[in-house]
Structure formats: C-alpha cells, structure tokens
Amino acid sequence: MPSHSMRSPLIPPIVIMGVQGSGKTTIGNLLAKRLGVPLMDGDSLHSVANKEWMASGHALSDAQRLPWLHEVGRRLALGSGSGIVVACSALKRSYRDLLRDEAPTMFTVFARGDLDLIYARITARRHEYMPPSLLRTQFDDLEGLEADEPGVTVDIARSPEEIVDQVIASIPKEGAVHAH
C-alpha cells in the first residue's frame, strides 16, 4: 500500500497546564510545531471582565472561571482527531475533569516547577493581565496530575526541547486513551 494512503496516528487534544510563568505557551508552541497541529492560548478566551479582574490583582472565583473552562473545552473537542495543543492553567482536578467532559481523549502535560524559579521568570516579563502577586494563589489552587489522568508531568527546569521530547514520547498511540 502506498505510504500516502496510510492513516497517521491520531493526536489527542493536548492541554499544557500549570501556573503562570511555567512555560505553557513556550512548550505549547514547540510541541504544536513538532506535531504539526495548531496551538491555542487558553488565556485568549478569557472575557474582558475576567482579564480586568485579574489585572486588578484578584484571583478568579470558580463561578467566574466556569464559562471560560467550557469554552476551552469546546475548542479542545473541535481539535479531537485532528490534534490541537492548548495552553491552559487547568490548576484543579475539577477543571481538568470539566475539560475531559468536552474532550474525553484529552492528554495533559503538567509543566511543574518550584515557586522561586517561576517567580524569577514572571518578574522578568510583562503579562497582559496576570500580576506576579497572583502566583501564590495559583500555587494554593494547584493540584498535580492524578494517577488516573492521561498525561505526563514535566520539569520546567529542563530545556523546552527536552520537555517536548518527553511529551512526544509520552503521548498515547491511537486507541490507547480511553474515556473515563
């Protein structure tokens, strides 16, 4: 059979999760390029009201966050089968469960790093609406991947290239991810 007619393995929708400054977009950009799929920054889907609220130094409540999570989930679902990488904080297990309700084959990459490293990174950059003061609240909310969540935890102290190599090696092959 000619190679052009062979199906390529399906790439599950991938979420890069973690606190601000953990490199979600950097990792996501490189991963999306390597996989040949689009990258979406979940932050771009926040409402103007949410962005203004965070810019004023306030963390979002779950009620404020819910419509945003549903929209991120819809985008993930649209990428199921064709592949998509989404950078999205997804700090709590309940948030990731909501995303998986929309996109059951979702694969999660947890960009994990320590507070000091991340604080140094975010104080050296400007973000549209996330002040460094919100970092502590994000760490307070952060729940790492649990054993039953398809995904991989990566150490952000490593280079983006090493991280992406680890992620690609960890992505399940077609049919290996099952909905809960």
N, C-alpha and C positions, 0 to 999 in steps of 0.2 A: 504494500500500500504506500503511495507517495506520502512523504512527510507532511506536505501542506494540508492534507485532509485529516491528519490525526488531531484529535482534540487536545488542547493544552490543559493541564490540570486547573481546576477552578481555584481561584484565590478567594479565601473567605474575606468578608469585610473585617478590616483590622482597625482597632482603636488603640492609639498610643495614649496611655493615661499617666497622670502624675500631677504633682503640684506645679504652680507657676515656676518657670525657670529651670525645669527639669530636662529641657531639651526636646519636648514633644514635637515641635514643629521642625526642628533640625533633623531629628531622627525620622520623622514622617516624610520630609522632603526626600531624603536619601533613599528610604525604603520604597516610596512610591516610584521614584525614578528607576530603581533596580528591578521592581516588579512590573513596570510599565503600566501603572494604574494611576488614577487621579488622587491628589491629596486635597483634603478639605480641612480647614482650620475651624474647629467647632466654635471657637470664640466669635467667628464672623456671624454666627447665627443668633447671638445674644440680642435681645431687644435694646433699643436706645435707653429705655428706663433702667434695665439691668446694668448696662455699661455705666450710666451716670451714677447709679447707686454704689457700684464697686469703686468708681473713680473717687467718690467722696469718702472712701476708707471703710465701707461697710461690706461685710460678707453677705452673700445672698442667702435667703431662707430657702427651705425646700420648696415652699409654695412658689417663690419667685423663679426657682430653677426648673420646676417641672415642665412648663411649656417648651423651654429650651431643650431639655433632655428628649422630649418627644420629637422635636424637630431633628435633632442629631440622629435619633433612632430611625426616623423616616429616611434620612439621607443614607444611613448605613444599609437599610433594607434595599434601597434603589441600587446600591453597589453590590448586592449579593449576586454571586455568579460571575460578574464581570470584574470584580475587585475594586476596592476603594480603601484608602487609608485616611482615617480621621484622627486629628489631634484633638483630644477632649479630656478635661481633667478627670471626670468619672471617678471621683475620690472614694465614694462609698459603694459597698457591695449592692445596696438597693438601687443606686443609679445604674450600675452595670446590668443588674437584672432587668431594669426597665428597657435599657438599650437592647438586651438579648430578646426581650419580648417582641421587639420590632424586627430584629435581625438575629435569628436563633443560631446561626453558624459563626457569629462574631468571635474573633480571636483577639485577645487583649495583650498588649505589651505594656507592662508596668515599668516606667522609667523611674527607678528608685535611686535616691541619693540622700546624703545627710544634710541637715539644716544649714550647717556652716558653708558647705560647698554651694548650695543653691542660693543662699543669701548673698554670697560673694558674686554670683552670676547676675542676680537680678538687680543688685545695686549698681552694676556696671552697664546696665541697659535702660532704655526707656520703653515702657509698655503703654499702649493707648489708654488703658483704664485700670490696670492692676498695680496698686502701690505695694511696695515691699512690706508694708505694715500688715497686709492680709496673709502673708506667708504662714505665720504662726497658726492662724485659724484654719488654713488648709492642712497643715500637719495634724492639727487636732482632729480633723474630719477624716484624714487619710486611713483607708482600710486596704491593705495589700491583697493581692490575688489569693483566693482560697483554692484548696486542692481540686475542687470540682469545677473550677472556672477554666475553660480552654484558654491558655495564654502562656506567657513567659515573663519573668522578671529580669530586667537588665540593670546593670550597674552603670550609672551615668558618669562615673569617673573614667570609664573606658572611652576610646575614641568612637565617634559616630559610625565609622566604617566597621569597627569590631562589633558594635552593638547590632548593626544591620545584618552582618554575617550571622550572628547568633539568632536573630529573629527569623531570618530566612530558613535557617536550619531547623527551627522550631515549628514553623507553620505546618499544620497537618496536611497531608496529601488529600486529594479529592475523596470525599466519602468518609474521612476519618473523624470529622467533627459531627457530633450528634446533638440535636436539640434536647434540652432537659425536659 
